[in-house]
Amino acid sequence: MRTAKHCASSPAAPNPDAAASPDDLLREIARLKAMLDTNSDWIWEVDAQGRYTYSSRHVTALLGYEPHEMLGRTPFDFMPSDEAARIGAIFGGIVAEKRAFANLINRNRHRDGGIVVLETSGIPLLGEDGALLGYRGIDRDVTARDAEHARLHALARRDDLTQLGNRLALRERLIAWLDAPVAGAECLVILLDFDLFKTVNDTLGHKAGDVLLAQAARRLDRATAAQAARTFRLGGDEFVVVAEVDGPTAERRVITAIQQCFLDPFDLDGSLLCISASLGIATCRDAGSSPDRETPETVLARADAALYRAKNQRSRDRTVQEPPREPPPRPHAPRKAGDGSEGLNARDASASRR
């Protein structure tokens, strides 16, 4: 049993109705400030105009500025101009609805000039009459996470052997053009594969075939980039070149640049090999003017059909395009290997789709 003496010596329970002394309030404020300043996230408040009215000390670690240097400035003052415009448009919609937001990714410029990627969340501060007084929120540094995401994003769109864009990257490029076609321009899609490439693999081995593909990819990449075009690898020996052209002259320049990639022999570990390629050409039509929406698959299907005709054509001109387009100039025949070895030239042999 508890004795009276023991009870008398026990500390009295705090009275929630008792008013805190000024000293107690100051200690509580100091405690809360210490918690905010040691938090691993940056805590802030802005007024209705978006100007900082409070900033915790962690902003120094994130952006290199002291808390007092943030006051009176807006988040957009610390962003590159294009990012400020992008985030400003998003935040304008949030403010108009006076709603909370979370996980808003934005790029900011550190005091030293570097880019810091932040993840921002906030809640609205409302007056008794419902008027928006500002926002209170937190920012978290996700620069490393964003860089890793970008690396994985690029990796998923890159062909391992050739380092060119892969099928996914090609599809995204075509979708981007179909969704926003450029007035006065045409999106040229050129599907090509090597003539008798299977013979290379069967006679010289798959390693030699990979070396040939990698060398050809480098040539195509350089040549098409010089024409403001881009080369992708679908798989095997199939490549696709996508170019935005403004007329027949620009189109011919792109096709000629591709053909010239096969004029010189390829060096396969000391053995020189000549090989040619067949091209199938199609264009991305404006999806907005057609009831049947154009897709990357329909464009590639037309290019594939043109390539099929080219592979079955036994003339020296192995480039076929969908009618009624003007045919491009015929390429020069590739030179044979300089050491007397025979090169593979599909112009003198029938070819079929594999």
Helices and strands as residue ranges (DSSP letters): H 4-9, H 22-37, E 42-47, E 52-55, H 59-63, H 67-70, G 75-78, H 81-97, E 101-109, E 115-126, E 132-141, H 143-155, H 167-179, E 186-194, H 197-204, H 206-225, E 229-235, E 238-245, H 248-260, E 266-268, E 271-273, E 277-284, G 287-289, H 296-311, E 319-321, G 346-348
